[in-house]
Amino acid sequence: MKKDFKSFLKLAIKNLITLVLIVAFIIVFSAIFGSENQLIGVGLVTGLMMFYSVDLGLNKKQAPFIILGICMLMAISNIVSIYNIYLAIVFNIFTIYIFMTLSTVHLMYKTYMPFILMYIFAEGMPIEQNQITKRVLAFILSGVILTLVYCIKHRKLQNGKTVKDIYKDISLSKETTIFNIKMTLGITIAMFLTEFFNIEKGMWISITVMSLTQPHFSMTKERIKHRFLGTVIGVVCFFILFGGLIPSEFFGIIVAILSYIYTFMKSYWIQIIFVTINSLNAANGVFNTSYKAGAYRVSFIFLGILISLFIVFLEKMLDRKVKEYPSDEEEIQENKEQNILSNKQEVLTNGDEVC
């Protein structure tokens, strides 16, 4: 009993310190680059935590140029989307497929997460022309920081893949290639709909598509069920907590407590409950009423589910038998890296469901 209590206390302190440091980092990032770039800082934090533990499987000489290059490419595509939503389709397809391909050498470790989060968050936080410089600098600095942390931590790695090796491996018979195509099409469709209909908080759709798009349909089905259930329960809980039960002056305290409790949650659908409550609270200034925010949240989740199922339908039309995870060095190291994977899971669930 004492041992269990000590373990829990250690975890509680660790989670609290991590949460405080993350909040402090995002506040500083926001102070430098503005609130319109705050969520890029969230994606950056996710990348720092992930890249510290897991390598991208890239050649160590090329890795710095790849990481920084991806961030610069995302900045360019994001600026293009401000001026022309139709040209943005082309840039989104190109950009998303490029960074997905370069960051999925180890598909099972989801090392694409920081890049896709930063990209979705940037698209979801529109800027004016006079804010373009800060947006570009936010991406570039994020790329520099990620590059430095990654290269210092993984400087002794050997046998990483070069860009040439990665693109030689592209094949419709491989699961990684199919997954990258699905993610590219799904996110591009979600972003286009958001821009075309000028949807407030439309990145909720993109986040849903990102979360539900998985290598296997069985995993997608499971996530659809849990995400929709968790969202509905979260909306109900939000109305109960913030609809009159708790005085408005205590809202900030309650949100902080819920964010802390969330760090202990392991079940996906329970995580969605907490994420939904926090997201609706953050959207209070966007929608006229809490009920409108809740209705939008549920409808956006539903739309994200439809897009994900449409992409699965396109996949089935290919009627191809794809191989599972490519048999490269990651399979040899699988047992060795199980501890890394379990530690990283907290980062994935946090980043996967930030919004």
N, C-alpha and C positions, 0 to 999 in steps of 0.2 A: 504493500500500500504506500509506504513512504517513498519507494523508488518510483512508483507511478506518479505520485504527487510532484516529486522533484523534476521528473521528465516534463510534466505538464507545465510546471512553473517556468522551467527553462524555455520551453516553446513559447509560452505567453510573453516572456520578456523579449525573446528574439523577435517575435511578430510585432510587438509594440515598437521596438527600436527600428525595425525595418520600415514600418508604416510611417513613423515620425520622419525618418530620413528621406523617404520617398516624397512625402508631402513638402518637406523643406526644399528638396531639390526642385520640385515642380513650381513652387512659389518663386524661387530664385530665377528659374528659367522663364517664367511668365513675366517677372519684373524686367528682365533684359529684353525679351522679344515681344512682349505684349500678350494680353489674354487671348488674342486670336490665334496664337501659336502655342498655347498652353498644352494642348493635347499632343502636340508633337513631342513635348517633353515627357509625356506619359509613355509614348512609344519608345523614346530614348532610354528611359529607366528600365523598361522591359528588356530592351536589347542589352543594356549593361549587366543586368542580373543573369540573363541567359548566356551571353557570350563569355562571361566569366567562368561558367561551368561547362559549357559545351562548345566544341569546335565546329566550324562550318564544313569541314572536310575539304577545304581549299588549299592549294599550294601556298605555302607561307610567304613566298615572294610576291605572289599575285594578290593575295588576300587584301592587303591595304588598299590597292587600287580598285579592287572590286567593291569593297564596302563603301569607300568614298565616292566611287563612280555611281553606284546605285543611288546614293543620297542626292547627288547632283542631278541625276536623271529624273528622280522623283520631283525635285524642285522645278525643273524645266516643264515637265508634264503638268504639274499643278498650276503653273502660271498660264500655260496654254488653255487650260480648262476655264480660266476666267474670261477669256476673250471669245471662244467659239466652242460650243458644246458638241458640235459635230466633228470638228477636228480633234476634240478631246477624246472621242471614241478611239480614233487611230492611236493617239499617244497613250491612252490608258491600256489598250491591248498590248502595245509594244512594251511599255514600261513594266506592267504587271508580269507579263510572261518572262521578261528578261530577269527581273529580280527573283521571281519564283524559281526559275531554272537554275540560277546561280546559287540559290540558298537552300536547295533541297537535295544536296548530295546525301545528307542523312535525313531522309524524309521522316522517319519515325520520331525524330527529335524536334520537329516543327521549328527549325531554325529560321524559317521565313517570317515568323510572327512579328518581330520588331519592325521589319520593313513594311509589311502589309498594314500594320497598325498605324504607323506614321503616315502612310499614304492615304488611308481611309480618313484618319483624323484631319489631315490637311484639306482633303476634299470637303469634309463636313464642316469646316470653319472658313467660310468665304471671307475674302479680304478685298479692300479697295486698292486702287492703283498706287496710292501713296504708302501702302503697307507691303508692297512687293519685296522691297529690299530686305526688310526684317524677315519675311517668309523664307527667302532664299538663304539668308545668313543662318536662320534656325536649322535648315536642312544641312547646310555645309558644316556648321559647328557640330551637329549631331553626328555627321559622318566622321569628322575628325576625332571626336571623343570615342566613338565606337571602335574606330580603327586603332587608336592608341591602346585602349583596354584589351582589345582582342589580340593584338600583336604582342603585347607584353606578356599576357597570360599564356598564349599558345606559341611562343617563340621557338619551343623545342620540338614542335610537331614535325613529323616526317610523312612522306608519301601522300600528301594532299593532291587533289585533282586540279589540273590546269583548266582554263576556260576551254581550250581545245578538246581536252578529255571529256568535259561535261557535254559539249555540243555533239561530240561523236556518239555519246550514249543516248541521244534523243531518239525515241522510237515509239510508235503507237502500240507496240507490243509490251511496253514497260509501264508499270503502274505509276511511277513518278511523272512521266510525260503526260499521261492521261489526267492525273491529279492537277498538274500545273495548268493544263488547258481548261479544266473545269473551273478552277479558281479564277483564272483570267476572264473567262466569259461571264461567270456569275457576278464578280465585282464590277466589271465593265457595264453590264446591264443595270445593276443596282445604281451605279453612279449616274448613268445616263438618265434614268427615270427621275432621280432626285433633281438633276439639273433641269431637265425638260419641263417638269411640273413645278419647279421651284419649291420643293418640299422642305419645310422646316424640320430640323433634326432628321433629315433623310439618311444620315450615316447610320442610324439604327437599322436601316434595311441592309446596308453593306456589311455591318458587323454581324447581323444574323446570317447572311449568306456565307461570310467567312467562317463563322462558327460551325455551320451545318455542312459545309463542303468537306467531305472526308474521303479518304481513299476507297473505302468500301461502303456500299449502300446500306448494309446492316447498321453501320455506325451512324450514318446519316439519319436513318429511321429512328434510332434510339434517341438521338439528340433532338430531333423534331418533337418527339413526344415529351421529353423532359423540358425542353425550352418553352413550349407552349404552356404546359402545366405550370411551370415555375413563374412564367410571366403573368398568367391570370391570378395566381395566388399572390404574387408580388403587388399587383395593382390593387387587389382587395385590401391587403395589409397596409398599403400606402394610404388608401382612403380612410382606413380605421385610425391609423397613427396620426396622419397629418390633416385629416378632415375635421378636426375639432376635438379629438381626444387629448392631444398635447398642445399646450399654449405655444404660439409661434416663436416666442423668445427662446424656447428650448430646442427648436428645430436643429440648429447647428450641433448641439451636444448629442442629440439622438442620432444624427447622421454619422458623427464621429464614432459613436459606440457601435453602430451597425457595421461601419467599415472595419472596425477592429474585430468584431465577432466573425465577419466574413473570412478573415484570414485563417480561421480554424475549420471552415467548412470544406469537406472533401467531395460530397455528393453534388453532381452537376446541377440537378434541378433545384436543390436548396440554394446553391450559389446564385442561380438565376433569380430567385426570390429577392435576395439582398441587392443584386445588381439592378433589378427593376425598381425597387424602392429608391435607391440612390439616384438612378437616372431620372425618374419622375420628379424627384425633389430638385435636381439640377435644371430640369426643363420648366419649372414653375414660372420663370420669367419670360418664357417663349410663348406658351399657350395661355389663353385667357383664364381657364379654370383647370383645376386638378382633374376633373372628369374628362375634359377634352384631351388633356395630356395622356391620361390612361387609355382613352379610346384610340388615340394616335399610336401609342406604344403597341397595343395589341394588333392593330391593323398593319403596322409596319413589320411586326414579327411575322404575321400571316403572309404578307407580300414577300418577305425574305424566304419563307418556306416554299412558296410557289416558284420563285426563281430557282431555288436549289433543286426542287423536283423537276423543273424544266431542263436543267443542266444534266440531271441524272437520265432523263428521257433521251436527250441527245447522245449521251454516252452509250445507252443501250442500243441506240440505232447503229452504232459502229459495229456491234455484234462481233467483237473481238475478244479473244481470251488473252488477258494481260497477265504478265508475270507479277508476282508480288515484289516486295522491296528488292531492288537490284542486289545481286550477290557480290558486294564489294567489301572493303575492309570493315565496314560498320557491323557486318554480321559476325565477323571474327571477334570484334570487341564488345559484342552485345552484353555478354555476362559481366565483363569487366566494368561496363559503364552503367549497370543497373542502378547503382547508388546515385550517380549523376542524374539519371533520368527521373528518379523519384524526387530528388531535390528540385529539379527543374519544373516538376509538375505544378508547384505552387506558382511559379512565374507564368506558366502557360494559362492556368485558369484565371489569374489576375489579368493578364494581357488580353486573353481571349474574350473577356466579358467586361472590359473597362466601361463601356457605354451601355 
